[in-house]
Amino acid sequence: LNDSEEELKGMAGFIADTGVEIPWHISRFHPDYKFTERPTTPIETLKQAEKLGKEAGLRHIHLGNI
């Protein structure tokens, strides 16, 4: 629900403006328990977020649930 390119750029920019040494943990959504109507986040989306974070200057980006 919050993984559009615009939103990801905004998140990365906000973190970078606060401090480029702050780690950004990006977790992959997977349907579970009572929230099963949404699909799993594509790995490509996480890689795009990582790319945008690097472009914003972030130095510590961690992808999770891959």
Secondary structure in CASP SS format (residue, H / E / C, confidence):
PFRMAT SS
TARGET T0000
AUTHOR 0000-0000-0000
METHOD secondary structure of the structure
MODEL  1
L C 1.00
N C 1.00
D C 1.00
S C 1.00
E H 1.00
E H 1.00
E H 1.00
L H 1.00
K H 1.00
G H 1.00
M H 1.00
A H 1.00
G H 1.00
F H 1.00
I H 1.00
A H 1.00
D H 1.00
T H 1.00
G C 1.00
V C 1.00
E C 1.00
I C 1.00
P C 1.00
W E 1.00
H E 1.00
I E 1.00
S E 1.00
R C 1.00
F C 1.00
H C 1.00
P C 1.00
D E 1.00
Y C 1.00
K C 1.00
F E 1.00
T C 1.00
E C 1.00
R C 1.00
P C 1.00
T C 1.00
T C 1.00
P C 1.00
I H 1.00
E H 1.00
T H 1.00
L H 1.00
K H 1.00
Q H 1.00
A H 1.00
E H 1.00
K H 1.00
L H 1.00
G H 1.00
K H 1.00
E H 1.00
A H 1.00
G C 1.00
L C 1.00
R C 1.00
H C 1.00
I E 1.00
H E 1.00
L E 1.00
G E 1.00
N C 1.00
I C 1.00
END
